[in-house]
Amino acid sequence: MKRNFFQVLAVSCAFLMVSLICAGNSFALKKRIIFGGGPAGGTFQVVANAIQVYKPVKEIPEFSVRAQSSGGSVENLRKVDTNKMQFGVVYSGHVYQGLNGLMKNDPNKYENVKAVAWLYGAPAQLIVRADSGITSVKQLEGKKVGVGNAGSGAFANCELFFAHMGIWDKIERNAMGYNDAAAAFGNNQLDAFWLFTAFPSGAVIMAAQTNDIAMVDLNADAEASGFYKKYPYFSKLYVPAGTYKGVEKDVPTFQDSTLWVANASVSDDVVYKLLSVIFTEEGLKHMVSQKKTFKNMSIENGVNGIVTPMHPGAEKFWKEKGVLK
């Protein structure tokens, strides 16, 4: 009787080990794809998380998507270029600058970053207190300003615009994420903070709960200084009245396009498959359910703002959809 018991136990253990090995091999066969997002409080991270958690993406048998936080656009550009991230969210302007060796203090050319799809327009936003009297970037001289995370698109575009306006070296710069900047602003540790993200921003909403806020008309500064002529990938838009508590008029500003990008070595099939899953009626509804910022994502807008080479897998997808010739 004992012998039969131990025989059964041995067979059961052997079966369990084989099952675990097979499961392990099956898991190992599922390639992990890293999708670079951004800092907490920003929309970049929402993009990566939204794609990671979407059920049809999770059910793809060949690969899995893992969202990874980052400093933002510039960090994603560099990590996607070196394939440390296979996908990422990067501003169109940074893809263009990186391709052509025009990045600030960085002559390298980032030629392995290929556009996949347009996601949304990212506007510049500069938040000040309603009673500050600040109506132009030039009035920030000597002020404490949150300028975005070092390595982020927000920081890079803040430096680009403020340097263009001759104010970058005249402010007390504080490199920090949006939520941290909103908290510091609420504690009177900052006079203003800059964002380069879709609206409404949770960080600005948080700031408006503790302070009466105002937004600076950045378009006026941009037009008067020739900013659009020098950097033609930026375009004018308005932050609509009522977007934030206490801001009751449309506020003119400027925007860049936010792109989904891929490393050039990512399989065409992987890029095509993900686009085929996300750019469906159900996939787009899922994206909007994660954040209303994505309401303009569509087949029709899929290649907007792309001025650099596309990934071949994306080219195939968009040509089949009739939006790319």
HELIX and SHEET records of a PDB file:
HELIX    1   1 LYS A    2  LEU A   29  1                                  28    
HELIX    2   2 THR A   43  VAL A   53  1                                  11    
HELIX    3   3 LYS A   55  LYS A   58  1                                   4    
HELIX    4   4 SER A   73  ASP A   81  1                                   9    
HELIX    5   5 SER A   92  LEU A   99  1                                   8    
HELIX    6   6 VAL A  137  LEU A  140  5                                   4    
HELIX    7   7 GLY A  153  HIS A  164  1                                  12    
HELIX    8   8 TRP A  168  LYS A  170  5                                   3    
HELIX    9   9 TYR A  178  GLY A  186  1                                   9    
HELIX   10  10 GLY A  202  THR A  210  1                                   9    
HELIX   11  11 LEU A  218  SER A  225  1                                   8    
HELIX   12  12 PHE A  227  LYS A  230  1                                   4    
HELIX   13  13 ASP A  268  ILE A  278  1                                  11    
HELIX   14  14 GLU A  281  GLN A  290  1                                  10    
HELIX   15  15 LYS A  292  ASN A  296  5                                   5    
HELIX   16  16 PRO A  312  GLU A  320  1                                   9    
SHEET    1   A 8 PHE A  63  GLN A  68  0                                        
SHEET    2   A 8 LYS A  31  GLY A  36  1                                        
SHEET    3   A 8 PHE A  87  TYR A  91  1                                        
SHEET    4   A 8 VAL A 251  ASN A 263 -1                                        
SHEET    5   A 8 VAL A 113  ARG A 129 -1                                        
SHEET    6   A 8 ALA A 192  PHE A 196 -1                                        
SHEET    7   A 8 LYS A 144  GLY A 146  1                                        
SHEET    8   A 8 GLU A 172  ASN A 174  1                                        
SHEET    1   B 5 PHE A  63  GLN A  68  0                                        
SHEET    2   B 5 LYS A  31  GLY A  36  1                                        
SHEET    3   B 5 PHE A  87  TYR A  91  1                                        
SHEET    4   B 5 VAL A 251  ASN A 263 -1                                        
SHEET    5   B 5 SER A 235  VAL A 239 -1                                        
SHEET    1   C 6 PHE A  63  GLN A  68  0                                        
SHEET    2   C 6 LYS A  31  GLY A  36  1                                        
SHEET    3   C 6 PHE A  87  TYR A  91  1                                        
SHEET    4   C 6 VAL A 251  ASN A 263 -1                                        
SHEET    5   C 6 VAL A 113  ARG A 129 -1                                        
SHEET    6   C 6 ILE A 213  MET A 215 -1                                        
END                                                                             
